[in-house]
Amino acid sequence: MSIFANAVTDEYGTTYALTTAGYTALVILMIAVLLGGCALFGTKKRLSAKQLAFSAMAVALAMMTSMIKLFEMPMGGSVTLFSMLFIVLIGYWFGLGNGITAALAYGLLQLVVDPYIISVPQMLVDYILAFGALGLAGIFHGKKHGLVKGYIVAVCGRYFFATLSGVIFFGTSAPDSFPNPLVYSLAYNGAYLGAELVITLIVICLPPVLHGLDVVKNLAVAEA
C-alpha cells in the first residue's frame, strides 16, 4: 500500500494514511462510479443527466450534513443531521441500481474526507459495504410508503456491516462489562444508528416534510 497509503504507528497500533496518489485514485474512482451508474441505469440520455445532477446534489448534501454531528461516539460513529436520508432519497427516486451507485460513491467520498484505515478488508467493510448498503432503499422505489421502508432497510444494512466490522476488526476494544465482541458491537453501533433512524423517521413522517419530499421527488423523476 506504499503508493496509495503510508503506515502510521502509535500507541494504539498501526493505521494507514492516504498519500496524494491515494486521494487522487479515490476521487477518480468516485467520479467513475457515478458516471458508470448513470450510464448503466439511466433509461434515457436526458434523464440520465438529470439523475446524475440530482444524485450529485444529494451526495453533496449528505456529505455536508454528515459533518453536523448532534452526538459523537467516543470510538467513531455519530448521530448526524439526517445525512443518511439524502443517500436513501436517491434510491427512492431512481431505483436500486442508481441508489447503490450513489451510496458507493458516498462511501468513497467519506473515505477521502475522513479515512480511518487499519487494513484493506476493514476499509472495504467500513466505507464501501456499510455506506453502499444505504442504496438498498432502491428496493422500495415506486412502492407505497417506499421512503420509510427504504430508509429502515438501508440503515439496517449499514448497521449489519458496521456491526460486522466491530466484531472482526475492533473486537479487542470491547470493555469487560460486555460478554463478547458481538454484543458490544451490536450495542455500540445500534446506539448512534438507531438514534438517527428514529429521529429521521419522526421528521420525515411530518405532513409538511412529506409534502416537500414529494415535490422534490416529482422534480427529480419528471422528464424534461
PASEBA-1860 file (N, C-alpha, C; in nm, 3 decimals):
! residues 224
1> MSIFANAV> 0.082/-0.120/0.000/0.000/0.000/0.000/0.086/0.126/0.000 ~ 0.215/0.115/-0.025/0.304/0.229/-0.011/0.277/0.338/-0.113 ~ 0.222/0.303/-0.231/0.193/0.404/-0.333/0.072/0.487/-0.291 ~ -0.029/0.423/-0.238/-0.154/0.491/-0.207/-0.172/0.524/-0.059 ~ -0.094/0.462/0.029/-0.107/0.488/0.172/0.024/0.456/0.243 ~ 0.050/0.529/0.350/0.168/0.507/0.432/0.128/0.463/0.572 ~ 0.203/0.370/0.628/0.174/0.320/0.762/0.210/0.423/0.867 ~ 0.123/0.436/0.966/0.146/0.526/1.080/0.126/0.445/1.206
9> TDEYGTTY> 0.230/0.436/1.289/0.224/0.355/1.411/0.230/0.444/1.534 ~ 0.137/0.422/1.626/0.139/0.493/1.754/0.103/0.395/1.864 ~ 0.071/0.449/1.983/0.044/0.360/2.096/-0.083/0.279/2.079 ~ -0.170/0.319/1.984/-0.295/0.248/1.961/-0.282/0.142/1.852 ~ -0.168/0.136/1.785/-0.148/0.038/1.680/-0.111/0.103/1.548 ~ -0.126/0.030/1.440/-0.087/0.078/1.307/-0.211/0.110/1.225 ~ -0.212/0.230/1.169/-0.314/0.270/1.074/-0.245/0.316/0.947 ~ -0.324/0.346/0.845/-0.267/0.388/0.717/-0.323/0.523/0.677
17> ALTTAGYT> -0.232/0.613/0.639/-0.271/0.746/0.593/-0.259/0.751/0.441 ~ -0.362/0.802/0.377/-0.361/0.809/0.231/-0.257/0.908/0.180 ~ -0.192/0.872/0.071/-0.099/0.962/0.004/-0.175/1.045/-0.098 ~ -0.105/1.137/-0.163/-0.168/1.216/-0.269/-0.220/1.125/-0.379 ~ -0.144/1.024/-0.412/-0.188/0.928/-0.514/-0.313/0.853/-0.468 ~ -0.319/0.822/-0.339/-0.436/0.753/-0.286/-0.561/0.839/-0.294 ~ -0.549/0.965/-0.253/-0.663/1.057/-0.262/-0.707/1.075/-0.407 ~ -0.610/1.091/-0.495/-0.642/1.111/-0.637/-0.714/0.990/-0.694
25> ALVILMIA> -0.665/0.872/-0.661/-0.727/0.749/-0.712/-0.871/0.736/-0.662 ~ -0.895/0.771/-0.537/-1.030/0.760/-0.482/-1.126/0.859/-0.547 ~ -1.079/0.981/-0.572/-1.164/1.080/-0.638/-1.199/1.036/-0.779 ~ -1.100/0.985/-0.852/-1.125/0.936/-0.987/-1.222/0.819/-0.985 ~ -1.204/0.730/-0.889/-1.293/0.614/-0.877/-1.435/0.658/-0.844 ~ -1.448/0.757/-0.756/-1.580/0.806/-0.719/-1.653/0.864/-0.840 ~ -1.584/0.944/-0.919/-1.644/1.002/-1.040/-1.681/0.893/-1.139 ~ -1.593/0.794/-1.154/-1.620/0.684/-1.246/-1.741/0.604/-1.202
33> VLLGGCAL> -1.757/0.583/-1.072/-1.873/0.510/-1.021/-2.002/0.584/-1.053 ~ -2.005/0.715/-1.031/-2.124/0.794/-1.060/-2.157/0.793/-1.209 ~ -2.057/0.817/-1.292/-2.081/0.820/-1.436/-2.122/0.681/-1.488 ~ -2.054/0.580/-1.439/-2.087/0.444/-1.481/-2.226/0.404/-1.440 ~ -2.267/0.443/-1.319/-2.401/0.411/-1.273/-2.508/0.478/-1.358 ~ -2.485/0.604/-1.391/-2.583/0.675/-1.476/-2.590/0.613/-1.615 ~ -2.475/0.571/-1.667/-2.473/0.509/-1.800/-2.546/0.375/-1.799 ~ -2.531/0.300/-1.690/-2.592/0.168/-1.682/-2.740/0.172/-1.649
41> FGTKKRLS> -2.777/0.264/-1.559/-2.913/0.259/-1.505/-3.002/0.373/-1.552 ~ -2.947/0.470/-1.624/-3.030/0.576/-1.679/-3.110/0.523/-1.798 ~ -3.239/0.552/-1.800/-3.323/0.497/-1.906/-3.319/0.579/-2.033 ~ -3.291/0.708/-2.022/-3.281/0.795/-2.138/-3.165/0.890/-2.116 ~ -3.107/0.939/-2.225/-2.990/1.026/-2.211/-3.022/1.148/-2.127 ~ -3.136/1.213/-2.157/-3.169/1.334/-2.085/-3.197/1.302/-1.938 ~ -3.268/1.192/-1.914/-3.297/1.152/-1.778/-3.171/1.110/-1.704 ~ -3.078/1.047/-1.774/-2.953/1.007/-1.711/-2.876/1.127/-1.662
49> AKQLAFSA> -2.872/1.234/-1.741/-2.804/1.357/-1.699/-2.873/1.417/-1.578 ~ -3.005/1.410/-1.577/-3.080/1.462/-1.463/-3.055/1.378/-1.339 ~ -3.050/1.247/-1.357/-3.020/1.158/-1.245/-2.883/1.191/-1.186 ~ -2.786/1.214/-1.272/-2.652/1.247/-1.227/-2.653/1.376/-1.148 ~ -2.726/1.477/-1.197/-2.730/1.606/-1.129/-2.795/1.594/-0.991 ~ -2.911/1.527/-0.985/-2.979/1.513/-0.857/-2.901/1.424/-0.762 ~ -2.839/1.318/-0.815/-2.760/1.229/-0.731/-2.639/1.301/-0.673 ~ -2.570/1.379/-0.757/-2.453/1.454/-0.711/-2.494/1.556/-0.604
57> MAVALAMM> -2.608/1.621/-0.625/-2.656/1.718/-0.527/-2.688/1.650/-0.394 ~ -2.753/1.533/-0.400/-2.788/1.461/-0.277/-2.663/1.411/-0.204 ~ -2.565/1.363/-0.279/-2.440/1.318/-0.217/-2.369/1.435/-0.149 ~ -2.369/1.550/-0.215/-2.306/1.669/-0.156/-2.377/1.710/-0.027 ~ -2.510/1.708/-0.029/-2.585/1.743/0.092/-2.561/1.641/0.203 ~ -2.551/1.513/0.166/-2.522/1.410/0.265/-2.386/1.433/0.328 ~ -2.290/1.471/0.246/-2.155/1.494/0.298/-2.153/1.614/0.392 ~ -2.222/1.720/0.353/-2.227/1.840/0.437/-2.296/1.811/0.570
65> TSMIKLFE> -2.409/1.743/0.566/-2.482/1.717/0.691/-2.413/1.611/0.777 ~ -2.329/1.528/0.717/-2.255/1.430/0.797/-2.152/1.498/0.887 ~ -2.117/1.620/0.852/-2.022/1.696/0.934/-2.091/1.771/1.048 ~ -2.224/1.776/1.044/-2.301/1.838/1.152/-2.345/1.726/1.245 ~ -2.272/1.708/1.353/-2.292/1.593/1.440/-2.368/1.635/1.566 ~ -2.486/1.577/1.582/-2.566/1.605/1.701/-2.508/1.536/1.823 ~ -2.445/1.421/1.799/-2.381/1.346/1.906/-2.274/1.257/1.845 ~ -2.158/1.250/1.909/-2.047/1.172/1.855/-2.004/1.066/1.955
73> MPMGGSVT> -1.989/0.944/1.907/-1.945/0.834/1.991/-1.794/0.842/2.014 ~ -1.747/0.788/2.126/-1.605/0.803/2.160/-1.507/0.732/2.066 ~ -1.552/0.624/2.000/-1.462/0.547/1.914/-1.511/0.543/1.769 ~ -1.572/0.651/1.726/-1.621/0.658/1.589/-1.770/0.634/1.581 ~ -1.832/0.698/1.482/-1.977/0.691/1.468/-2.043/0.810/1.534 ~ -2.150/0.860/1.473/-2.217/0.978/1.527/-2.360/0.986/1.476 ~ -2.439/1.062/1.550/-2.574/1.097/1.506/-2.563/1.227/1.429 ~ -2.594/1.224/1.301/-2.575/1.341/1.216/-2.709/1.406/1.181
81> LFSMLFIV> -2.702/1.517/1.110/-2.821/1.591/1.071/-2.881/1.530/0.944 ~ -2.936/1.409/0.958/-3.009/1.341/0.850/-2.921/1.307/0.729 ~ -2.791/1.285/0.749/-2.703/1.263/0.634/-2.741/1.137/0.555 ~ -2.781/1.030/0.624/-2.816/0.906/0.553/-2.941/0.923/0.468 ~ -3.030/1.011/0.510/-3.155/1.032/0.436/-3.129/1.077/0.293 ~ -3.031/1.164/0.273/-3.005/1.216/0.139/-2.958/1.106/0.044 ~ -2.883/1.010/0.094/-2.841/0.898/0.011/-2.959/0.805/-0.015 ~ -3.041/0.783/0.085/-3.160/0.699/0.070/-3.254/0.757/-0.035
89> LIGYWFGL> -3.264/0.889/-0.040/-3.353/0.953/-0.136/-3.319/0.916/-0.281 ~ -3.192/0.895/-0.309/-3.150/0.864/-0.446/-3.210/0.730/-0.491 ~ -3.201/0.630/-0.405/-3.264/0.502/-0.436/-3.414/0.513/-0.445 ~ -3.473/0.592/-0.357/-3.618/0.615/-0.357/-3.662/0.682/-0.487 ~ -3.582/0.775/-0.536/-3.615/0.845/-0.661/-3.595/0.757/-0.784 ~ -3.477/0.694/-0.793/-3.433/0.636/-0.920/-3.419/0.485/-0.921 ~ -3.438/0.417/-0.809/-3.431/0.272/-0.809/-3.302/0.217/-0.750 ~ -3.297/0.085/-0.743/-3.188/0.015/-0.673/-3.051/0.041/-0.735
97> GNGITAAL> -3.042/0.033/-0.868/-2.912/0.050/-0.933/-2.851/0.185/-0.906 ~ -2.928/0.290/-0.926/-2.878/0.425/-0.901/-2.854/0.449/-0.753 ~ -2.938/0.389/-0.669/-2.920/0.406/-0.526/-2.789/0.348/-0.477 ~ -2.758/0.227/-0.520/-2.632/0.165/-0.477/-2.513/0.239/-0.538 ~ -2.526/0.283/-0.663/-2.418/0.358/-0.726/-2.383/0.483/-0.646 ~ -2.484/0.561/-0.611/-2.461/0.684/-0.536/-2.409/0.654/-0.396 ~ -2.460/0.547/-0.333/-2.416/0.511/-0.200/-2.269/0.469/-0.200 ~ -2.227/0.396/-0.303/-2.087/0.358/-0.315/-1.999/0.481/-0.334
105> AYGLLQLV> -2.045/0.575/-0.417/-1.970/0.699/-0.437/-1.960/0.777/-0.306 ~ -2.067/0.777/-0.229/-2.066/0.845/-0.100/-1.967/0.779/-0.004 ~ -1.962/0.647/-0.006/-1.864/0.577/0.078/-1.722/0.613/0.041 ~ -1.695/0.625/-0.088/-1.562/0.666/-0.133/-1.531/0.809/-0.089 ~ -1.632/0.895/-0.096/-1.613/1.034/-0.054/-1.585/1.042/0.096 ~ -1.656/0.960/0.175/-1.628/0.955/0.318/-1.485/0.908/0.345 ~ -1.439/0.815/0.264/-1.302/0.765/0.278/-1.201/0.873/0.245 ~ -1.233/0.957/0.147/-1.143/1.068/0.112/-1.138/1.171/0.224
113> VDPYIISV> -1.255/1.206/0.277/-1.264/1.317/0.373/-1.221/1.275/0.514 ~ -1.261/1.155/0.556/-1.235/1.115/0.695/-1.191/0.969/0.701 ~ -1.072/0.940/0.649/-1.028/0.799/0.644/-0.978/0.748/0.779 ~ -1.014/0.626/0.811/-0.954/0.553/0.922/-0.933/0.411/0.873 ~ -0.809/0.378/0.843/-0.778/0.252/0.775/-0.679/0.172/0.858 ~ -0.716/0.049/0.892/-0.620/-0.040/0.956/-0.585/-0.157/0.865 ~ -0.667/-0.180/0.763/-0.639/-0.285/0.664/-0.733/-0.266/0.546 ~ -0.702/-0.330/0.436/-0.789/-0.321/0.318/-0.926/-0.382/0.345
121> PQMLVDYI> -0.935/-0.501/0.405/-1.069/-0.556/0.434/-1.152/-0.464/0.523 ~ -1.090/-0.405/0.626/-1.164/-0.313/0.714/-1.212/-0.191/0.637 ~ -1.128/-0.141/0.550/-1.165/-0.025/0.468/-1.286/-0.058/0.380 ~ -1.284/-0.175/0.319/-1.395/-0.215/0.232/-1.525/-0.231/0.310 ~ -1.518/-0.292/0.427/-1.640/-0.313/0.506/-1.693/-0.182/0.561 ~ -1.606/-0.099/0.617/-1.650/0.023/0.684/-1.695/0.132/0.587 ~ -1.633/0.139/0.471/-1.662/0.251/0.381/-1.741/0.210/0.257 ~ -1.704/0.099/0.196/-1.770/0.058/0.072/-1.900/-0.017/0.101
129> LAFGALGL> -1.892/-0.120/0.181/-2.011/-0.202/0.207/-2.109/-0.132/0.300 ~ -2.060/-0.074/0.409/-2.150/-0.012/0.506/-2.227/0.105/0.446 ~ -2.156/0.197/0.380/-2.224/0.310/0.318/-2.297/0.267/0.191 ~ -2.240/0.172/0.119/-2.306/0.122/-0.001/-2.441/0.060/0.029 ~ -2.457/0.005/0.149/-2.584/-0.057/0.187/-2.698/0.043/0.192 ~ -2.667/0.172/0.203/-2.772/0.272/0.205/-2.849/0.275/0.073 ~ -2.786/0.225/-0.033/-2.854/0.218/-0.162/-2.964/0.114/-0.168 ~ -2.972/0.027/-0.067/-3.078/-0.075/-0.065/-3.217/-0.014/-0.058
137> AGIFHGKK> -3.224/0.115/-0.025/-3.353/0.182/-0.024/-3.421/0.174/-0.160 ~ -3.342/0.158/-0.266/-3.397/0.150/-0.401/-3.489/0.030/-0.422 ~ -3.484/-0.068/-0.333/-3.574/-0.183/-0.342/-3.720/-0.137/-0.337 ~ -3.743/-0.028/-0.267/-3.880/0.021/-0.247/-3.914/0.139/-0.338 ~ -3.837/0.154/-0.443/-3.866/0.258/-0.542/-4.005/0.235/-0.603 ~ -4.089/0.337/-0.597/-4.223/0.326/-0.654/-4.322/0.252/-0.568 ~ -4.283/0.210/-0.448/-4.374/0.137/-0.361/-4.443/0.232/-0.262 ~ -4.559/0.191/-0.213/-4.630/0.269/-0.113/-4.546/0.278/0.014
145> HGLVKGYI> -4.535/0.399/0.068/-4.450/0.425/0.186/-4.307/0.381/0.159 ~ -4.263/0.394/0.034/-4.132/0.346/-0.006/-4.018/0.416/0.064 ~ -4.034/0.545/0.094/-3.924/0.617/0.159/-3.901/0.566/0.300 ~ -4.008/0.548/0.375/-3.995/0.500/0.513/-3.939/0.357/0.515 ~ -3.996/0.270/0.432/-3.949/0.132/0.426/-3.803/0.126/0.379 ~ -3.774/0.204/0.275/-3.639/0.205/0.222/-3.537/0.257/0.321 ~ -3.576/0.359/0.397/-3.483/0.415/0.495/-3.452/0.313/0.604 ~ -3.555/0.243/0.651/-3.533/0.143/0.755/-3.441/0.032/0.706
153> VAVCGRYF> -3.468/-0.019/0.586/-3.385/-0.127/0.531/-3.242/-0.079/0.507 ~ -3.227/0.043/0.457/-3.094/0.097/0.429/-3.012/0.110/0.557 ~ -3.071/0.164/0.661/-2.999/0.181/0.788/-2.968/0.045/0.850 ~ -3.060/-0.049/0.837/-3.033/-0.184/0.888/-2.916/-0.248/0.812 ~ -2.908/-0.221/0.681/-2.795/-0.271/0.602/-2.664/-0.213/0.650 ~ -2.663/-0.083/0.673/-2.540/-0.021/0.725/-2.508/-0.075/0.863 ~ -2.610/-0.094/0.945/-2.591/-0.147/1.080/-2.528/-0.286/1.076 ~ -2.571/-0.368/0.981/-2.515/-0.503/0.969/-2.365/-0.498/0.944
161> FATLSGVI> -2.323/-0.415/0.848/-2.181/-0.410/0.814/-2.099/-0.338/0.921 ~ -2.158/-0.238/0.986/-2.088/-0.171/1.095/-2.065/-0.268/1.212 ~ -2.167/-0.349/1.239/-2.153/-0.449/1.345/-2.050/-0.554/1.308 ~ -2.054/-0.598/1.182/-1.956/-0.696/1.135/-1.814/-0.643/1.149 ~ -1.794/-0.518/1.112/-1.662/-0.457/1.125/-1.620/-0.450/1.271 ~ -1.713/-0.415/1.359/-1.681/-0.407/1.500/-1.637/-0.540/1.558 ~ -1.701/-0.647/1.515/-1.667/-0.780/1.566/-1.531/-0.826/1.513 ~ -1.511/-0.808/1.383/-1.390/-0.863/1.319/-1.266/-0.778/1.346
169> FFGTSAPD> -1.281/-0.647/1.333/-1.163/-0.560/1.335/-1.143/-0.483/1.465 ~ -1.248/-0.465/1.544/-1.235/-0.384/1.665/-1.285/-0.457/1.789 ~ -1.295/-0.588/1.780/-1.347/-0.666/1.892/-1.263/-0.655/2.018 ~ -1.132/-0.632/2.002/-1.045/-0.625/2.120/-1.070/-0.501/2.203 ~ -1.142/-0.403/2.148/-1.170/-0.281/2.223/-1.294/-0.293/2.310 ~ -1.363/-0.406/2.303/-1.484/-0.426/2.384/-1.449/-0.426/2.532 ~ -1.521/-0.350/2.614/-1.493/-0.349/2.759/-1.533/-0.480/2.825 ~ -1.482/-0.502/2.944/-1.508/-0.627/3.016/-1.654/-0.642/3.055
177> SFPNPLVY> -1.728/-0.531/3.058/-1.868/-0.538/3.100/-1.958/-0.606/2.996 ~ -1.906/-0.621/2.874/-1.983/-0.690/2.770/-1.936/-0.834/2.757 ~ -2.029/-0.928/2.741/-1.991/-1.069/2.740/-1.905/-1.110/2.622 ~ -1.924/-1.045/2.506/-1.843/-1.079/2.389/-1.844/-0.963/2.291 ~ -1.754/-0.964/2.192/-1.746/-0.853/2.096/-1.873/-0.831/2.015 ~ -1.949/-0.938/1.988/-2.071/-0.922/1.909/-2.174/-0.837/1.983 ~ -2.194/-0.866/2.110/-2.289/-0.788/2.189/-2.245/-0.643/2.197 ~ -2.116/-0.623/2.217/-2.063/-0.486/2.224/-2.084/-0.413/2.093
185> SLAYNGAY> -2.053/-0.478/1.982/-2.067/-0.414/1.851/-2.213/-0.384/1.820 ~ -2.302/-0.476/1.855/-2.445/-0.454/1.834/-2.493/-0.332/1.914 ~ -2.450/-0.324/2.039/-2.494/-0.214/2.125/-2.431/-0.082/2.082 ~ -2.303/-0.085/2.053/-2.232/0.038/2.019/-2.285/0.099/1.889 ~ -2.291/0.019/1.785/-2.338/0.071/1.656/-2.488/0.098/1.656 ~ -2.561/0.019/1.733/-2.704/0.042/1.743/-2.738/0.172/1.813 ~ -2.651/0.218/1.900/-2.678/0.340/1.976/-2.690/0.461/1.883 ~ -2.589/0.482/1.797/-2.593/0.603/1.714/-2.677/0.584/1.588
193> LGAELVIT> -2.672/0.465/1.527/-2.754/0.443/1.408/-2.902/0.437/1.444 ~ -2.934/0.374/1.556/-3.073/0.368/1.599/-3.128/0.505/1.634 ~ -3.047/0.587/1.699/-3.092/0.722/1.735/-3.122/0.804/1.610 ~ -3.031/0.799/1.511/-3.055/0.876/1.389/-3.174/0.819/1.311 ~ -3.190/0.688/1.314/-3.305/0.626/1.248/-3.437/0.679/1.304 ~ -3.449/0.678/1.436/-3.573/0.722/1.500/-3.599/0.870/1.475 ~ -3.496/0.953/1.493/-3.512/1.098/1.473/-3.555/1.128/1.329 ~ -3.490/1.063/1.233/-3.520/1.089/1.093/-3.661/1.044/1.057
201> LIVICLPP> -3.701/0.927/1.105/-3.835/0.877/1.076/-3.942/0.971/1.132 ~ -3.920/1.022/1.250/-4.016/1.117/1.309/-4.030/1.240/1.221 ~ -3.916/1.292/1.174/-3.917/1.415/1.094/-3.983/1.392/0.958 ~ -3.945/1.283/0.888/-3.998/1.265/0.752/-4.144/1.221/0.751 ~ -4.197/1.182/0.866/-4.338/1.147/0.873/-4.427/1.267/0.903 ~ -4.367/1.382/0.928/-4.446/1.504/0.948/-4.508/1.545/0.815 ~ -4.636/1.577/0.810/-4.703/1.609/0.683/-4.634/1.716/0.599 ~ -4.588/1.828/0.656/-4.521/1.927/0.572/-4.392/1.874/0.509
209> VLHGLDVV> -4.319/1.791/0.584/-4.194/1.734/0.532/-4.226/1.633/0.421 ~ -4.326/1.550/0.443/-4.367/1.454/0.340/-4.407/1.525/0.212 ~ -4.481/1.634/0.226/-4.522/1.709/0.107/-4.401/1.766/0.035 ~ -4.308/1.822/0.110/-4.188/1.878/0.048/-4.105/1.772/-0.023 ~ -4.092/1.656/0.038/-4.016/1.546/-0.024/-4.085/1.496/-0.150 ~ -4.218/1.496/-0.150/-4.293/1.455/-0.270/-4.269/1.555/-0.384 ~ -4.265/1.682/-0.352/-4.240/1.785/-0.454/-4.101/1.766/-0.515 ~ -4.002/1.741/-0.430/-3.865/1.721/-0.480/-3.858/1.595/-0.564
217> KNLAVAEA> -3.927/1.489/-0.521/-3.925/1.364/-0.598/-3.986/1.388/-0.738 ~ -4.095/1.460/-0.744/-4.158/1.487/-0.874/-4.064/1.565/-0.967 ~ -3.988/1.657/-0.911/-3.890/1.730/-0.990/-3.778/1.638/-1.038 ~ -3.738/1.546/-0.950/-3.626/1.458/-0.982/-3.659/1.359/-1.094 ~ -3.781/1.306/-1.092/-3.815/1.198/-1.185/-3.889/1.247/-1.308 ~ -3.933/1.374/-1.307/-4.007/1.426/-1.423/-3.917/1.433/-1.545 ~ -3.968/1.392/-1.659/-3.894/1.400/-1.784/-3.907/1.541/-1.840 ~ -3.790/1.599/-1.876/-3.790/1.735/-1.928/-3.846/1.739/-2.070
END
